[in-house]
C-alpha cells in the first residue's frame, strides 16, 4: 500500500495519539492530550509525543495522589 501512512510510536502528533488511544478503547480526546502536554507531559522538540514516555508520565501522574 504505497499511500499508507506509517505511525511512529516515538513521534505521534497529538491528534493522532488521541485517535490511536481512543481506537484502543481509552477514553481520551485530543483536548485531553493537549491538557496533559500543557501540564507537563513530555514532548519531542517538534511537538510530537513519544507513546512510551507519555504512558510513563501518565502512570507517574496517577500515583501523585496516592
ROSE-4610 file (N, C-alpha, C; in Angstrom, 1 decimal, always signed):
// ROSE-4610
residu = [X/X/X/X/X/X/X/X/X/X/X/X/X/X/X/X/X/X/X/X/X/X/X/X/X/X/X/X/X/X/X/X/X/X/X/X/X/X/X/X/X/X/X/X/X/X/X/X/X/X/X/X/X/X/X/X/X/X/X/X/X/X/X/X/X/X/X/X/X/X/X/X/X/X/X/X/X/X/X/X/X/X/X/X/X/X/X/X/X/X/X/X/X/X/X/X/X/X/X/X/X/X/X/X/X/X/X/X/X/X/X/X/X/X/X/X/X/X/X/X/X/X/X/X/X/X/X/X/X/X/X/X/X/X/X/X/X/X/X/X/X/X/X/X/X/X/X/X/X/X/X/X/X/X/X/X/X/X/X/X/X/X/X/X/X/X/X/X/X/X/X/X/X/X/X/X/X/X/X/X/X/X/X/X/X/X/X/X/X/X/X/X/X/X/X/X/X/X]
num = [1/1/1/2/2/2/3/3/3/4/4/4/5/5/5/6/6/6/7/7/7/8/8/8/9/9/9/10/10/10/11/11/11/12/12/12/13/13/13/14/14/14/15/15/15/16/16/16/17/17/17/18/18/18/19/19/19/20/20/20/21/21/21/22/22/22/23/23/23/24/24/24/25/25/25/26/26/26/27/27/27/28/28/28/29/29/29/30/30/30/31/31/31/32/32/32/33/33/33/34/34/34/35/35/35/36/36/36/37/37/37/38/38/38/39/39/39/40/40/40/41/41/41/42/42/42/43/43/43/44/44/44/45/45/45/46/46/46/47/47/47/48/48/48/49/49/49/50/50/50/51/51/51/52/52/52/53/53/53/54/54/54/55/55/55/56/56/56/57/57/57/58/58/58/59/59/59/60/60/60/61/61/61/62/62/62/63/63/63/64/64/64/65/65/65/66/66/66]
x = [+0.8/+0.0/+0.9/+1.1/+2.0/+1.6/+0.3/-0.2/-0.5/-0.1/-0.4/+0.6/+0.0/+0.8/+1.3/+2.6/+3.1/+3.2/+2.7/+2.7/+4.1/+4.6/+5.9/+5.5/+5.6/+5.2/+6.1/+7.3/+8.2/+7.9/+7.0/+6.7/+5.3/+4.3/+2.9/+2.5/+1.9/+1.3/+0.2/-0.1/-1.1/-2.4/-2.9/-4.3/-4.2/-3.2/-3.1/-2.9/-2.2/-2.0/-3.4/-4.2/-5.5/-6.4/-6.3/-7.2/-6.7/-5.4/-4.9/-5.3/-5.2/-5.5/-7.0/-7.8/-9.3/-9.6/-8.9/-9.2/-8.9/-8.0/-7.7/-8.6/-9.6/-10.6/-10.4/-9.4/-9.1/-10.1/-10.6/-11.5/-10.6/-10.2/-9.3/-9.6/-9.5/-9.7/-8.5/-8.5/-7.3/-7.1/-8.2/-8.1/-7.5/-7.8/-7.2/-5.6/-5.2/-3.8/-3.1/-3.8/-3.3/-3.2/-4.2/-4.1/-3.0/-2.7/-1.6/-0.3/-0.2/+1.1/+1.2/+0.2/+0.2/+0.6/+0.2/+0.5/+1.9/+2.6/+4.0/+4.3/+3.3/+3.6/+4.8/+5.7/+6.9/+6.5/+7.2/+7.1/+8.5/+8.5/+9.7/+9.9/+11.1/+11.4/+10.4/+9.9/+9.0/+7.5/+7.2/+5.9/+5.2/+5.8/+5.1/+5.3/+4.6/+4.7/+5.1/+6.1/+6.5/+5.5/+4.9/+3.9/+4.4/+5.6/+6.1/+6.4/+6.9/+7.2/+5.9/+4.9/+3.6/+2.9/+3.0/+2.4/+3.1/+4.4/+5.1/+4.7/+4.6/+4.2/+2.8/+1.9/+0.5/+0.5/+1.3/+1.4/+1.9/+3.0/+3.5/+2.5/+1.7/+0.7/-0.4/-0.8/-1.9/-1.4/-0.1/+0.4/+0.6/+0.6/+0.9/+0.0/-1.3/-2.3/-2.3/-1.6/-1.6/-0.9]
y = [-1.2/+0.0/+1.2/+1.8/+2.9/+4.2/+4.5/+5.7/+5.5/+4.3/+4.0/+4.8/+5.5/+6.3/+5.4/+5.5/+4.7/+5.5/+4.9/+5.6/+5.3/+6.3/+6.2/+6.3/+5.3/+5.4/+6.3/+6.7/+7.6/+9.0/+9.3/+10.6/+10.8/+10.7/+10.8/+12.3/+12.8/+14.1/+14.0/+15.0/+15.0/+14.4/+14.9/+14.4/+12.9/+12.5/+11.1/+10.2/+10.7/+9.9/+9.7/+10.8/+10.7/+9.7/+9.8/+8.8/+7.4/+7.2/+5.8/+5.3/+6.1/+5.6/+5.4/+6.2/+6.0/+4.7/+4.5/+3.2/+2.0/+2.1/+1.0/+0.9/+1.8/+1.7/+2.7/+3.6/+4.6/+5.7/+6.3/+7.4/+8.7/+9.0/+10.2/+11.0/+12.3/+13.2/+14.0/+14.6/+15.5/+16.5/+17.1/+18.1/+17.5/+16.3/+15.6/+15.6/+15.2/+15.1/+16.5/+17.5/+18.8/+19.4/+19.1/+19.5/+18.8/+17.5/+16.8/+17.4/+17.8/+18.4/+19.8/+20.5/+21.8/+21.6/+20.5/+20.2/+19.6/+19.4/+18.9/+17.5/+16.9/+15.6/+15.9/+14.9/+15.2/+15.1/+16.0/+16.1/+16.1/+15.7/+15.8/+17.3/+17.7/+19.0/+19.6/+18.7/+19.1/+19.1/+18.8/+18.9/+17.5/+16.5/+15.2/+14.6/+13.4/+12.8/+11.3/+10.9/+9.6/+8.8/+7.8/+7.0/+6.4/+5.8/+5.2/+6.3/+7.4/+8.5/+9.0/+9.2/+9.7/+8.7/+7.4/+6.4/+6.4/+6.6/+6.6/+7.9/+9.0/+10.2/+10.1/+9.5/+9.3/+8.4/+7.3/+6.4/+7.2/+8.0/+8.8/+9.8/+10.4/+11.4/+10.7/+9.5/+8.8/+8.4/+8.3/+7.9/+9.1/+10.3/+11.5/+11.6/+11.3/+11.5/+10.3/+9.3/+8.1/+8.3]
z = [+0.0/+0.0/+0.0/-1.1/-1.2/-0.5/-0.4/+0.3/+1.8/+2.3/+3.7/+4.6/+5.5/+6.4/+7.6/+7.9/+9.0/+10.2/+11.3/+12.6/+13.3/+13.9/+14.7/+16.1/+16.9/+18.4/+19.1/+18.6/+19.2/+18.8/+17.9/+17.5/+16.9/+17.8/+17.4/+17.5/+16.4/+16.6/+17.6/+18.3/+19.4/+19.0/+17.8/+17.4/+17.0/+16.4/+16.0/+17.3/+18.3/+19.5/+20.2/+20.2/+20.8/+20.1/+18.8/+18.0/+18.2/+18.2/+18.4/+19.8/+20.8/+22.1/+22.2/+21.6/+21.6/+20.8/+19.8/+19.0/+19.8/+20.8/+21.7/+22.9/+22.9/+24.0/+25.1/+25.0/+26.1/+25.9/+27.0/+26.9/+26.9/+25.7/+25.6/+24.4/+24.5/+23.4/+23.1/+21.9/+21.6/+22.7/+23.2/+24.2/+25.5/+25.8/+27.0/+26.8/+25.7/+25.4/+25.4/+24.8/+24.9/+26.3/+27.1/+28.5/+29.3/+29.0/+29.6/+29.2/+27.9/+27.4/+28.2/+28.3/+29.0/+30.5/+31.0/+32.4/+32.6/+31.5/+31.7/+31.1/+30.4/+29.7/+28.7/+28.6/+27.8/+26.3/+25.6/+24.1/+23.5/+22.2/+21.5/+21.1/+20.6/+20.2/+19.1/+18.3/+17.2/+17.7/+19.0/+19.5/+19.4/+18.8/+18.8/+20.2/+20.4/+21.7/+21.5/+22.3/+22.4/+23.2/+22.6/+23.3/+24.7/+24.7/+25.9/+27.0/+26.6/+27.6/+28.1/+27.2/+27.6/+28.6/+28.3/+29.2/+30.6/+30.6/+31.8/+32.6/+31.9/+32.6/+33.2/+32.4/+32.9/+34.2/+34.1/+35.3/+36.5/+36.3/+37.4/+38.0/+37.1/+37.5/+38.3/+37.9/+38.7/+40.0/+40.3/+41.6/+42.5/+41.9/+42.7/+43.9/+43.8/+44.8/+45.8/+45.5/+46.4/+47.7]
